[in-house]
């Protein structure tokens, strides 16, 4: 079973252009995301999937600098980009991560992949495992795990524009076709917003890094929660920001 993590990245963000190349402590946002995904020992290979736009040449350069492989594909049809990237790198299982999540939880991903491997090894059918189907984790810790077969079926059958822009809706909106499984946390932390999409998000994430980041140590979700507990004003920085809807 070859598990490949595909990080989608581009410079043309609607609300915060160029966000993944912003400098966060000693690395770019993209480099931090790559590092946190690489820290999961169950991931065989990390791929950055970007677009063919010349504006995204910098994404390729950063991927090379970080020592990971890359793939270039459609800017609008991200489903196609994911499918072709997974096919080129011969993935059996795909982990989908977005490049605007520099607080991504390595331990959570490891737990999810261990559960996926254990249950499928026992004969359980799992086409898709996600911590977003019944959200209990903060925005910014999103992880989706799905088989290449499910991705290929979505690629061949998806028709709606939003199904192609967001990669996995065709899968999780068709429980009659796919075996869907949820990862739910012990506590409901869904009110927290730890993803990077606005200047307010940037201020919060920068603050968290100023408290938690050390070059030699990967800080955890528990450490972030501790910082927010003793500094409750931090979570208010972006509390008003609304997540973009699926079809917006």
Secondary structure, 3 states (H helix, E strand, C coil): CCEEEEEECCCCCCCCCCHHHCEECCEEHHHHHHHHHHCCCCCCEEEEEEECCHHHHHHHHHHHHHCCEEEEECCCCHHHHHHHHHHHCCCCEEEEEECCCCCCCHHHHHHHHHHHHHHHHCCCCCCEEECCCCCCCCECCCCEEEEHHHHHHHHHHCCCHHHHHCCCHHHHCCCCCCCEEECCCCCCCCCCECCCCCHHHHHHHHHHHHHHCECCECCCHHHHHHHHHHCCCHHHCCCCCCCCCCCC
